[in-house]
């Protein structure tokens, strides 16, 4: 049984959804505003959060950004905002999945189970990671290079963490889009290239002169320590 927190202000949606999720074996707590939802997450530590974006006190994306500064609880955005820009913004802000209203309780339950399965199969996200002089602290969501803190966005940190946790392995763009962005491989694959270029700049390297991030043409990306740091 998963402990879910539903942050939704519309009772016409909230009430039947609570009933349906409970019928499917979940324990469901609710919050009607962004700030009460944030407090509930910190106090009760649910297994997963279902987040509406149109909240009365604060936009759900702002709440998600605040939440990602203090917690890695899985979040599924459940909203009527269905354009590509909003979906990308939600995933970039740290959502694990995005479902557009109207949806059935069976569809949402399947998304919940899928996100929780992915989390259970991930490497220990709390363990410190060191690759050469690159250090990542997943609990604090901080990274440093040669002792100097790196100023990373939430998505850049997720990307760097995913690669660093698999140091020495070639990771495909398909895997990065699926596991970091939670979107299918397709027209948005250039997103990976853009974020990698930003990461390279912050790591003090380029695609032409890589130190940590190595492109394996036609296969993917490998993060590895420079030869002088092995």
C-alpha positions in Angstrom: 0.0 0.0 0.0 1.4 3.4 -1.0 0.9 6.5 1.1 -0.3 9.2 -1.3 -0.8 13.0 -0.9 -3.3 14.6 -3.3 -2.9 18.3 -3.6 -6.1 19.4 -5.4 -8.4 22.3 -4.6 -11.4 21.3 -6.7 -13.8 19.1 -4.6 -15.5 17.8 -7.7 -12.2 16.2 -8.7 -10.7 15.6 -5.3 -13.5 13.6 -3.6 -14.1 10.9 -6.3 -10.4 10.6 -6.9 -9.7 10.0 -3.2 -12.4 7.3 -3.1 -11.1 5.6 -6.3 -7.4 5.6 -5.1 -8.4 4.2 -1.7 -10.5 1.5 -3.4 -7.3 0.5 -5.2 -5.5 0.0 -1.9 -3.7 3.3 -1.4 -3.8 5.5 1.8 -4.6 9.0 0.6 -4.1 12.3 2.4 -5.2 15.6 0.9 -4.3 19.2 0.9 -6.3 22.0 -0.8 -3.5 24.6 -1.1 0.2 24.7 -2.1 1.5 25.7 1.3 -0.6 23.2 3.3 0.6 20.6 0.9 4.2 21.4 1.4 3.8 21.3 5.2 2.0 17.9 4.9 4.9 16.5 2.8 7.4 17.6 5.4 5.4 16.3 8.3 4.0 13.1 6.9 6.6 12.1 4.2 4.2 10.4 1.7 5.5 7.9 -0.8 4.2 10.0 -3.7 2.5 13.3 -4.4 -0.2 14.0 -7.0 -0.1 17.7 -7.7 -2.6 19.9 -9.4 -1.0 23.1 -10.9 -4.0 25.5 -10.6 -3.9 26.0 -6.8 -5.5 29.0 -5.1 -2.4 30.3 -3.2 0.5 29.4 -5.4 1.1 28.0 -8.8 1.8 24.3 -8.6 5.1 24.7 -10.5 6.4 27.1 -7.9 5.4 24.6 -5.2 7.3 21.9 -7.1 10.4 24.0 -7.3 10.2 24.7 -3.5 9.7 21.1 -2.8 12.7 19.9 -4.9 14.9 22.1 -2.8 14.1 20.0 0.3 12.7 16.6 -0.9 13.0 13.9 -3.5 9.5 12.5 -3.0 8.1 11.4 -6.4 5.6 13.8 -7.9 3.0 13.2 -10.6 1.5 16.4 -12.0 -2.2 16.0 -12.7 -3.5 19.1 -14.5 -5.7 20.4 -17.3 -2.7 22.2 -18.9 -2.0 20.1 -21.9 0.3 22.1 -24.2 3.9 20.9 -24.8 5.5 23.9 -23.2 3.7 23.3 -19.9 4.5 19.6 -19.9 8.2 20.3 -20.5 8.2 23.0 -17.8 6.7 20.6 -15.3 9.2 17.8 -16.0 12.1 20.3 -16.0 10.9 21.5 -12.6 11.3 18.0 -11.2 8.1 16.1 -11.8 8.4 12.4 -12.2 5.4 12.1 -14.5 2.7 14.3 -16.0 -0.9 13.3 -16.7 -3.5 15.6 -18.3 -7.1 15.9 -17.1 -9.5 14.3 -17.7 -8.0 10.9 -16.8 -9.5 7.7 -15.3 -8.5 6.5 -11.8 -7.2 3.4 -13.4 -4.8 5.4 -15.6 -3.6 7.5 -12.6 -3.1 4.3 -10.5 -1.0 2.8 -13.2 1.1 5.9 -13.3 1.5 5.8 -9.5 2.6 2.2 -9.6 5.1 2.8 -12.5 6.7 5.8 -10.8 7.1 3.9 -7.5 8.6 0.9 -9.4 11.1 3.2 -11.0 12.1 4.6 -7.7 12.5 1.2 -6.1 14.8 0.1 -8.9 17.1 3.1 -8.8 20.6 3.1 -7.2 20.8 4.4 -3.7 20.0 8.1 -4.3 21.3 9.1 -0.8 24.8 7.8 -1.3 27.6 10.3 -2.0 29.1 9.9 -5.4 32.7 10.7 -6.3 34.1 10.6 -9.8 37.6 12.1 -10.0 37.3 15.5 -8.4 33.6 15.6 -9.1 31.5 15.2 -5.9 27.7 14.8 -5.7 25.6 14.8 -2.5 22.1 13.5 -3.6 20.6 14.2 -0.1 21.5 17.9 -0.2 21.3 18.0 -4.0 24.7 19.7 -4.3 27.7 19.1 -6.5 31.2 20.4 -6.5 34.2 20.1 -8.8 37.7 20.3 -7.2 36.0 21.7 -4.1 34.2 24.5 -5.9 30.3 24.3 -5.7 28.6 23.9 -9.1 25.5 26.1 -9.7 23.1 23.5 -11.2 19.4 23.7 -12.1 17.3 20.8 -10.7 17.3 19.2 -14.2 21.1 19.6 -14.6 21.6 18.0 -11.2 19.3 15.1 -12.1 21.2 14.6 -15.4 24.6 14.8 -13.8 23.5 12.4 -11.0 22.1 9.9 -13.4 25.4 9.8 -15.4 27.7 9.9 -12.3 25.8 7.0 -10.7 26.7 5.0 -13.8 30.3 6.3 -14.2 32.2 4.5 -16.9 29.0 3.3 -18.6 27.6 4.6 -21.9 24.1 5.9 -21.3 21.8 6.4 -24.3 19.7 9.5 -24.9 16.7 7.3 -24.9 17.5 6.2 -21.3 18.1 9.8 -20.3 14.8 11.0 -21.7 13.0 8.2 -20.1 14.6 8.2 -16.7 15.6 11.9 -16.2 12.9 13.7 -18.2 10.2 11.0 -17.9 9.2 11.5 -21.6 9.3 9.2 -24.6 12.3 9.3 -27.0 11.4 11.4 -30.0 11.3 15.0 -31.1 12.5 16.3 -27.8 15.8 14.4 -27.9 17.6 17.7 -28.6 16.8 18.6 -25.0 19.5 16.2 -23.9 22.1 17.9 -26.1 21.2 21.3 -24.8 21.4 20.3 -21.1 24.7 18.5 -21.8 26.2 21.6 -23.3 25.2 23.6 -20.2 26.7 20.9 -18.0 29.9 20.9 -20.0 30.2 24.7 -19.6 29.8 24.4 -15.9 32.3 21.6 -15.7 34.8 23.7 -17.6 34.9 21.6 -20.7 33.6 21.4 -24.3 32.4 18.6 -26.6 35.6 19.1 -28.6 37.8 18.9 -25.4 35.9 16.7 -22.9 37.2 15.8 -19.5 34.2 14.2 -17.7 31.4 14.0 -20.4 32.3 11.9 -23.4 30.1 11.5 -26.4 30.1 8.0 -27.9 28.9 8.7 -31.4 25.7 6.9 -32.2 25.5 5.3 -28.8 25.2 7.9 -26.0 27.1 9.7 -23.2 29.7 8.4 -20.8 30.8 10.2 -17.6 34.3 9.2 -16.5 37.1 10.7 -14.5 39.9 12.4 -16.5 43.0 10.2 -16.9 45.0 12.4 -14.4 42.3 11.8 -11.7 42.0 8.0 -11.9 
